[in-house]
Amino acid sequence: MTNKCFIGIDIGKTNMRFGLTEDKPELIYYTKQAYTRESRDRFFRKIFEGIDEALKQSGRNRSDILGIGIGVPAVVNRETGTVIWGPEWDFLSGASITEPIAELFNVPVVADVDTIMAAWGEQWAGIGKTCNRFALLTWGTGLGAGIITDGQVWENPNNLFPEFGHSIISDNDWPCKCGSKGCADTLVCGSGIAKQGKIAVIEGRNTMMSDLCGHDPSKLIAPTVF
């Protein structure tokens, strides 16, 4: 008899990641697929196709799904799955990200900001197996945080959550995607790292980055710095 399964979906800036597991922290299937934020129809079609492909590749059917969880780089209403706010999420603003999926697959679907989902994952399958009090940092396109105390993930009322990347730590005037300036996010994430590299080249500092970008600061990206 085929084991029942859960599906996790992580939605990033340019990619969707699909994972399938059973009732223990072992990944049975995983894939990453590129997508664009052009329209709601294309967005949901990409999700539907990704779920069906995960089922196909793992030898399962829609009737085997027990639930679906979604991590989103945006503020989400935990009760309705509605996207409240997020950078470059205007195309889905005010719409539920969970309802269309729940209706098609007829299973419970939950969504939350990606840092909260990552914290639950770490609590269940990572360091949380041996430690019930820790902080989690998610570092990539943005800088996020999750906090776990007494084995529970902090999920604050009114759909709020721990935040670290948008703490103002600098007096520079670099605009952040949150609308503020001087956030940690603007300094340590991809675009901020690249910007600091460009400044070094423009100011004529003694750095090999100038040669790596062909003496053209506009071509310097974060991997050049690394």
C-alpha positions as CSV (number, residue, x, y, z in Angstrom):
1,M,0.0,0.0,0.0
2,T,1.4,3.4,-1.0
3,N,2.3,5.6,2.0
4,K,0.5,8.9,2.4
5,C,2.6,12.0,1.9
6,F,3.0,15.7,2.5
7,I,4.1,18.3,-0.1
8,G,6.1,21.4,0.7
9,I,6.5,24.3,-1.7
10,D,9.1,27.0,-1.3
11,I,8.4,30.0,-3.5
12,G,11.5,32.2,-4.1
13,K,12.1,35.3,-6.3
14,T,12.7,33.3,-9.5
15,N,12.3,29.6,-8.5
16,M,9.8,27.3,-7.0
17,R,11.0,24.3,-5.0
18,F,8.9,21.2,-4.5
19,G,9.6,18.6,-1.9
20,L,7.6,15.4,-0.9
21,T,7.9,13.5,2.3
22,E,6.0,11.1,4.5
23,D,5.5,11.3,8.3
24,K,9.2,11.4,9.1
25,P,11.9,13.9,8.2
26,E,13.2,12.2,5.1
27,L,13.0,13.9,1.7
28,I,11.6,11.5,-0.9
29,Y,11.4,13.9,-3.9
30,Y,12.8,17.3,-4.6
31,T,13.0,19.6,-7.6
32,K,13.5,23.3,-8.5
33,Q,11.7,25.0,-11.3
34,A,12.1,28.6,-12.6
35,Y,9.0,30.8,-12.8
36,T,8.0,34.4,-13.5
37,R,5.6,36.6,-11.7
38,E,3.5,37.6,-14.7
39,S,0.0,36.5,-14.0
40,R,-2.1,34.7,-11.4
41,D,-3.2,32.0,-13.9
42,R,0.4,31.1,-14.9
43,F,1.5,31.2,-11.3
44,F,-1.0,28.7,-10.1
45,R,-0.7,26.6,-13.2
46,K,3.0,26.3,-12.4
47,I,2.2,25.2,-8.8
48,F,-0.4,22.6,-10.0
49,E,2.1,21.2,-12.5
50,G,4.8,21.0,-9.9
51,I,2.6,19.1,-7.4
52,D,1.5,16.6,-10.1
53,E,5.1,16.1,-11.2
54,A,6.2,15.4,-7.6
55,L,3.4,12.8,-7.3
56,K,4.3,11.2,-10.6
57,Q,8.0,11.0,-9.9
58,S,7.4,9.5,-6.4
59,G,4.8,7.0,-7.6
60,R,1.9,8.6,-5.9
61,N,-1.6,9.9,-6.7
62,R,-3.5,13.0,-5.6
63,S,-5.5,10.9,-3.2
64,D,-2.2,10.1,-1.3
65,I,-1.7,13.8,-0.3
66,L,-2.5,14.5,3.4
67,G,-1.6,18.2,3.3
68,I,0.4,20.9,1.5
69,G,2.6,23.7,3.0
70,I,3.8,26.8,1.2
71,G,6.6,29.2,2.1
72,V,6.2,32.6,0.6
73,P,8.6,35.7,0.6
74,A,5.6,37.9,1.7
75,V,3.4,38.6,4.6
76,V,0.5,36.1,4.5
77,N,-2.8,35.9,6.4
78,R,-2.4,32.5,8.2
79,E,-6.2,32.0,8.3
80,T,-7.1,32.7,4.6
81,G,-3.7,32.3,2.9
82,T,-4.2,35.8,1.4
83,V,-1.0,37.7,0.4
84,I,-1.0,40.9,2.4
85,W,2.2,42.5,1.2
86,G,5.5,41.5,-0.3
87,P,8.1,43.1,-2.6
88,E,7.1,42.4,-6.3
89,W,4.0,40.6,-5.2
90,D,1.5,43.0,-6.6
91,F,0.2,40.5,-9.1
92,L,-1.1,38.4,-6.2
93,S,-1.9,41.1,-3.6
94,G,-5.3,40.5,-1.9
95,A,-5.6,36.9,-3.4
96,S,-5.5,33.7,-1.5
97,I,-2.5,31.5,-2.4
98,T,-4.0,28.5,-0.6
99,E,-7.6,28.3,-1.7
100,P,-7.1,27.4,-5.4
101,I,-4.7,24.7,-4.4
102,A,-7.0,23.3,-1.7
103,E,-10.0,23.3,-4.1
104,L,-8.1,21.4,-6.8
105,F,-6.4,18.8,-4.6
106,N,-9.0,18.6,-1.9
107,V,-6.6,18.7,1.0
108,P,-5.6,21.2,3.8
109,V,-3.2,23.8,2.5
110,V,-1.3,26.3,4.7
111,A,1.0,29.2,3.8
112,D,3.2,31.5,5.8
113,V,6.2,33.7,5.3
114,D,9.2,31.6,4.2
115,T,11.2,32.2,7.3
116,I,8.5,30.8,9.6
117,M,8.2,27.8,7.3
118,A,11.9,27.3,7.4
119,A,11.9,27.5,11.2
120,W,9.2,24.8,11.4
121,G,11.3,22.7,9.1
122,E,14.4,23.1,11.1
123,Q,12.5,22.4,14.3
124,W,11.1,19.2,12.9
125,A,14.0,17.8,10.7
126,G,17.1,19.8,11.7
127,I,18.7,21.0,14.9
128,G,15.3,21.0,16.6
129,K,15.6,17.3,17.1
130,T,18.3,17.9,19.7
131,C,17.7,21.5,20.7
132,N,14.4,23.3,21.6
133,R,15.7,26.8,21.8
134,F,17.5,28.4,18.9
135,A,17.4,31.1,16.2
136,L,17.4,30.5,12.5
137,L,18.8,32.9,9.8
138,T,17.8,32.6,6.2
139,W,20.3,34.3,4.0
140,G,20.0,34.7,0.2
141,T,18.2,37.2,-1.9
142,G,17.0,38.6,1.5
143,L,17.9,38.1,5.2
144,G,15.2,36.6,7.4
145,A,14.9,35.1,10.8
146,G,13.0,32.5,12.8
147,I,13.0,31.9,16.6
148,I,12.2,28.7,18.4
149,T,11.7,28.6,22.2
150,D,10.5,25.5,24.1
151,G,10.2,23.6,20.9
152,Q,7.7,26.1,19.4
153,V,8.2,28.5,16.5
154,W,7.3,32.1,17.2
155,E,4.2,33.0,15.2
156,N,3.1,36.4,16.5
157,P,-0.5,37.6,16.4
158,N,-1.7,39.6,13.4
159,N,0.4,37.6,11.0
160,L,3.6,39.1,12.3
161,F,6.9,37.3,12.6
162,P,10.5,37.8,13.9
163,E,12.4,40.1,11.5
164,F,16.1,40.7,11.3
165,G,17.0,41.8,7.7
166,H,14.9,45.0,8.0
167,S,16.6,46.2,11.2
168,I,18.2,49.6,10.5
169,I,21.9,49.2,11.3
170,S,23.5,51.7,9.0
171,D,23.3,55.4,8.3
172,N,23.8,55.0,4.6
173,D,21.0,56.0,2.2
174,W,20.7,52.7,0.3
175,P,17.0,52.1,-0.2
176,C,15.7,48.7,0.9
177,K,12.8,46.9,-0.8
178,C,10.8,47.3,2.4
179,G,10.7,51.0,1.8
180,S,13.2,52.0,4.5
181,K,17.0,52.8,4.3
182,G,20.1,51.4,6.0
183,C,18.6,47.9,6.6
184,A,20.9,44.9,7.2
185,D,19.3,43.4,4.1
186,T,20.8,46.2,1.9
187,L,24.4,45.4,3.2
188,V,24.7,41.6,3.4
189,C,22.4,40.2,0.7
190,G,23.3,39.7,-3.0
191,S,22.5,43.2,-4.3
192,G,24.2,44.9,-1.3
193,I,27.4,42.8,-1.6
194,A,27.5,43.6,-5.3
195,K,27.0,47.3,-4.5
196,Q,29.8,47.4,-2.0
197,G,32.1,45.8,-4.7
198,K,31.1,48.4,-7.2
199,I,31.9,51.2,-4.8
200,A,35.3,49.7,-4.2
201,V,36.1,49.6,-8.0
202,I,34.7,53.1,-8.6
203,E,36.7,54.5,-5.7
204,G,39.9,52.9,-7.2
205,R,40.7,50.7,-4.3
206,N,43.4,48.1,-4.7
207,T,41.3,45.1,-5.5
208,M,41.3,42.3,-8.1
209,M,37.5,42.9,-8.6
210,S,38.4,45.6,-11.1
211,D,40.1,43.1,-13.4
212,L,37.4,40.5,-12.8
213,C,34.7,42.9,-14.1
214,G,36.8,44.2,-17.0
215,H,37.1,47.6,-15.2
216,D,33.3,48.1,-15.7
217,P,31.6,48.4,-12.3
218,S,28.2,47.9,-13.9
219,K,29.1,44.3,-14.7
220,L,30.2,43.4,-11.1
221,I,27.8,41.0,-9.3
222,A,27.9,39.3,-5.9
223,P,29.7,36.2,-7.1
224,T,32.5,38.5,-8.4
225,V,33.1,39.7,-4.8
226,F,33.2,36.1,-3.5
